[in-house]
Amino acid sequence: MQIFSRRAAAALFAVSALFPGAAFAADALKEIRIDWATYNPVSLVLKQKGLLEKEFAKDGISIVWVQSAGSNKALEFLNAGSIDLGSTAGSAALVARINGNPIKSVYVYSRPEWTALVTGKDSKIASVADLKGKRVAVTRGTDPHIFLVRALLGAGLTEKDITPVLLQHADGKTALIRGDVDAWAGLDPMMAQAEIEDGAKLFYRKADANTWGILNVREEFLKDHPDIVRRVLATYEEARKYSLANYDELKKTFIAVTRLPDAVVDKQLKERTELTHSRIGAPQRESILAAGLALQQAGVIDAKTDVKAALDALIDDQVPLPTN
């Protein structure tokens, strides 16, 4: 029996070496861990309608949903391996990749204007230059943070000229309204809520400096399960197209999750969110590259880094999407 066991083990090892992708029961994928976020409205529809659950039910694969409070959290989860796919801003994904986070960007879920620089209704701050010496709430590793850095650069300032107060997005909004900070690098829907309910002012806006809403996957997961990723993206497409064609349902789903009033939701979804893109192409690459080069100029990214090469390593635009 001992001889047989050794032979059997050797044979099994040989088969696994020849066919590393063989679907042994012990190695079969049991679950897909994916995030949802209020800055990614398509993810809310995807979750609410149970589309991924339906797609993978026949495979016996369950879906585990994890909330991301910002790009920084999604990237932390991806880096730790606690989620397989996560939604971020394109610029945040690039910085994470440069810093060693092994992710690939594979899909566009939105073209948003989700960030601006915000101050209180009675504030005298009217320009980026006015931020010198001021306390500014910001969430590092997110598009609002990168937006702030680029805005300061354009005004001849750096983060050393302000006092960054590091808070997650929702806490940044609270700090602004309470007067604990002078300004905030905002994020929707909290930013829209501050505008409508508290009279907050968006004193600096630049739509083109908002990088795209990008879905990322762990590089290892994509390598091991390319067909699974393809099916996830195809299902994401179904949710995106449904959201685009059914605004009232998208809004209803968003309100059910956020408990925000109609006016706030319309401000984010109608005025500042575009859902007509899905493929990562030249416009997305150019936007993310511009952000990366600006961050390099500001000293956030090391001067020796080849930003374009890092972008090429980040983006995988070979995962096929439905054409209809």
C-alpha positions in Angstrom: 0.0 0.0 0.0 2.9 2.3 0.8 4.4 1.7 -2.7 1.0 2.3 -4.4 0.5 5.5 -2.4 3.9 6.8 -3.5 3.2 6.0 -7.1 -0.2 7.6 -6.9 1.2 10.7 -5.4 3.9 10.8 -8.1 1.3 10.4 -10.8 -0.9 13.1 -9.4 2.1 15.4 -9.2 3.0 14.7 -12.8 -0.5 15.4 -14.0 -0.7 18.7 -12.0 2.7 19.7 -13.4 1.6 19.0 -17.0 -1.9 20.6 -16.5 -1.6 23.3 -13.9 -5.1 24.6 -14.7 -6.7 21.2 -14.2 -10.0 21.6 -12.2 -9.3 19.4 -9.2 -12.1 19.7 -6.7 -9.8 20.9 -4.0 -8.6 23.8 -6.2 -12.0 24.8 -7.7 -12.9 28.4 -7.3 -15.5 28.6 -4.5 -16.2 32.4 -4.3 -15.6 35.7 -6.1 -14.9 38.6 -3.7 -15.9 42.0 -5.2 -16.5 45.4 -3.9 -19.4 47.8 -4.1 -19.1 51.6 -3.5 -21.3 54.6 -3.6 -18.8 56.3 -6.0 -19.5 53.3 -8.3 -23.3 53.4 -8.9 -23.1 50.5 -11.4 -21.8 48.3 -8.6 -25.0 49.0 -6.6 -27.2 47.8 -9.5 -25.0 44.8 -10.0 -25.4 43.9 -6.3 -29.1 44.7 -6.0 -30.2 42.7 -9.0 -28.0 39.7 -8.0 -26.6 39.5 -11.5 -23.3 37.9 -10.5 -25.1 35.4 -8.3 -27.2 34.3 -11.2 -24.3 34.1 -13.6 -22.2 31.9 -11.3 -24.9 29.8 -9.6 -24.5 27.0 -12.0 -20.8 26.8 -11.2 -21.4 26.6 -7.5 -19.5 29.9 -7.0 -20.7 32.3 -4.4 -20.3 36.1 -4.5 -18.9 37.9 -1.5 -19.6 41.7 -1.5 -17.3 44.1 0.4 -17.9 47.8 0.7 -15.1 50.2 -0.4 -15.3 53.6 1.3 -12.7 55.1 -1.2 -10.1 54.0 -3.8 -7.6 53.7 -1.0 -9.7 51.1 0.8 -10.4 49.1 -2.5 -6.6 49.1 -3.2 -5.8 48.0 0.4 -8.3 45.1 0.0 -6.8 44.1 -3.4 -3.3 44.3 -2.1 -4.2 42.1 0.9 -6.0 39.6 -1.3 -9.3 40.1 0.6 -11.1 41.0 -2.6 -10.5 39.9 -6.2 -11.9 42.9 -8.0 -12.2 46.4 -6.8 -13.4 49.8 -8.1 -11.1 52.8 -7.9 -10.1 56.0 -9.8 -7.6 55.4 -12.6 -5.0 57.6 -11.1 -5.2 55.9 -7.7 -4.7 52.5 -9.4 -1.6 53.8 -11.2 0.0 55.1 -8.0 -0.8 51.8 -6.3 0.7 49.8 -9.2 3.9 52.0 -9.0 4.0 51.3 -5.3 4.0 47.5 -5.8 0.3 46.6 -5.7 -0.1 43.8 -8.2 -3.3 44.8 -9.9 -4.6 45.1 -13.5 -7.1 47.7 -14.7 -9.6 45.9 -16.9 -12.9 47.9 -17.2 -14.4 51.4 -17.1 -17.6 51.8 -15.0 -18.0 55.5 -15.2 -16.7 58.9 -16.4 -17.3 61.0 -13.3 -16.8 64.5 -12.0 -16.8 63.1 -8.5 -14.3 65.4 -6.9 -13.7 69.1 -6.4 -12.2 71.4 -3.8 -14.9 72.4 -1.3 -15.3 75.0 1.4 -18.0 76.1 3.8 -20.8 78.4 2.8 -19.4 81.4 4.8 -15.7 80.8 3.9 -13.7 83.5 2.1 -11.6 80.9 0.3 -12.2 81.5 -3.4 -9.1 80.0 -5.2 -6.5 77.3 -4.8 -4.0 80.0 -3.9 -6.1 80.8 -0.8 -5.4 77.4 0.6 -1.9 78.4 1.6 -1.5 77.9 5.4 -5.0 76.3 5.6 -6.2 73.0 7.0 -7.5 70.7 4.2 -9.3 67.4 4.8 -8.2 64.7 2.3 -8.1 61.0 1.9 -4.7 59.8 0.7 -4.5 57.3 -2.2 -7.7 58.5 -3.8 -8.7 60.7 -6.8 -9.6 63.6 -4.5 -6.1 63.5 -3.0 -4.5 63.5 -6.5 -6.9 66.2 -7.6 -5.7 68.4 -4.7 -2.1 67.8 -5.4 -2.5 68.7 -9.0 -4.6 71.8 -8.1 -1.9 73.0 -5.7 0.8 72.4 -8.3 -1.1 74.6 -10.8 -1.2 77.4 -8.2 2.5 77.1 -7.5 2.0 75.3 -4.2 2.7 71.9 -2.7 1.2 69.9 0.2 3.9 71.5 2.4 2.1 74.8 1.9 -1.1 73.5 3.5 -1.9 71.3 6.6 -3.4 68.1 5.3 -5.9 66.5 7.7 -6.1 62.9 6.8 -9.6 61.6 7.0 -11.8 59.1 5.1 -14.2 60.9 2.7 -17.3 61.0 4.9 -15.3 62.2 7.9 -13.7 64.9 5.8 -17.2 66.2 4.9 -18.2 66.2 8.6 -15.0 68.1 9.5 -15.7 70.7 6.9 -19.3 71.3 8.0 -18.2 71.5 11.7 -15.5 74.0 10.8 -12.7 71.8 11.9 -11.0 72.3 8.6 -10.9 75.1 6.1 -11.4 73.1 3.0 -12.0 69.5 1.8 -11.0 67.5 -1.3 -14.5 66.2 -1.7 -16.1 63.1 -3.1 -19.6 62.4 -4.3 -22.2 61.6 -3.0 -20.9 63.3 0.3 -19.8 66.3 -1.7 -23.3 66.7 -3.4 -24.9 66.3 0.1 -22.7 69.1 1.5 -23.6 71.4 -1.4 -27.4 70.9 -1.1 -27.9 70.4 2.6 -25.2 72.6 4.1 -24.5 75.2 1.4 -20.9 74.1 0.8 -19.2 75.7 -2.1 -17.2 73.9 -4.8 -14.6 76.7 -5.3 -12.3 74.8 -7.6 -13.6 72.4 -10.3 -11.8 70.8 -13.2 -13.7 67.9 -14.8 -10.8 66.7 -16.9 -8.7 66.2 -13.8 -11.1 63.6 -12.5 -9.7 60.3 -13.7 -12.0 57.6 -14.8 -13.9 55.0 -12.6 -11.9 51.9 -13.2 -12.4 48.3 -12.2 -9.3 46.5 -11.2 -8.5 42.8 -10.6 -5.7 41.1 -8.7 -3.1 40.1 -11.3 -2.8 36.6 -9.9 -6.6 36.1 -10.0 -6.7 37.3 -13.7 -3.9 34.9 -14.5 -5.5 31.9 -12.7 -9.2 32.6 -13.8 -9.2 34.6 -17.1 -12.6 33.2 -18.1 -14.1 34.1 -14.7 -12.9 37.7 -15.1 -14.4 37.7 -18.6 -17.8 36.6 -17.3 -17.6 39.2 -14.4 -17.0 42.0 -16.9 -19.8 40.7 -19.2 -22.1 40.8 -16.2 -20.9 44.3 -15.3 -21.7 45.4 -18.8 -25.3 44.1 -18.3 -25.6 46.2 -15.2 -24.0 49.3 -16.8 -26.3 49.2 -19.8 -29.3 48.6 -17.5 -28.3 51.6 -15.4 -27.9 53.8 -18.5 -31.3 52.8 -19.9 -33.2 52.9 -16.6 -32.3 56.1 -14.6 -35.3 55.8 -12.3 -34.3 52.3 -11.2 -30.7 53.3 -10.8 -31.8 56.3 -8.7 -34.1 54.1 -6.6 -31.3 51.6 -5.9 -28.9 54.3 -5.0 -31.3 55.9 -2.6 -32.1 52.5 -1.0 -28.4 52.1 -0.2 -27.4 55.7 0.7 -30.7 57.0 2.2 -29.9 60.3 0.5 -32.6 62.7 -0.7 -33.6 62.9 -4.4 -31.8 66.2 -5.0 -28.5 64.9 -3.8 -28.7 61.8 -5.8 -29.7 63.7 -9.0 -26.7 66.0 -8.4 -24.3 63.1 -8.5 -26.0 60.8 -11.0 -27.5 63.2 -13.5 -25.0 66.1 -13.4 -21.7 64.5 -12.6 -21.8 60.8 -13.7 -21.5 59.5 -17.2 -22.0 55.7 -17.8 -21.5 55.5 -21.6 -18.0 53.9 -21.5 -16.7 50.4 -20.7 -13.5 49.8 -22.5 -10.2 51.1 -21.4 -8.9 53.0 -24.5 -6.9 56.1 -25.5 -9.0 58.7 -23.5 -8.6 56.7 -20.3 -4.9 56.1 -20.8 -4.3 59.8 -21.6 -6.2 60.9 -18.5 -4.4 58.5 -16.2 -1.0 59.3 -17.7 -1.5 63.0 -17.3 -2.3 62.5 -13.6 0.7 60.3 -13.2 3.1 62.8 -14.8 1.6 65.7 -12.7 2.2 63.7 -9.6 5.7 63.0 -10.6 6.2 66.7 -11.2 4.8 67.4 -7.7 7.2 64.9 -6.2 4.6 62.3 -5.2 6.0 59.8 -7.7 9.7 59.3 -7.8 11.5 61.1 -10.6 13.2 57.9 -11.8 9.9 56.1 -12.4 8.8 55.4 -16.0 5.2 56.5 -15.6 4.2 55.4 -19.1 5.7 51.9 -18.6 3.9 51.7 -15.2 0.6 52.6 -17.0 1.2 49.9 -19.6 1.9 47.4 -16.9 -1.4 48.4 -15.1 -3.8 48.3 -18.0 -5.0 45.0 -19.5 -7.4 45.8 -22.3 -7.4 42.2 -23.7 -10.2 40.8 -21.7 -13.1 40.6 -24.2 -16.3 42.5 -23.6 -19.7 41.8 -25.3 -20.1 43.7 -28.6 -23.9 43.9 -28.6 
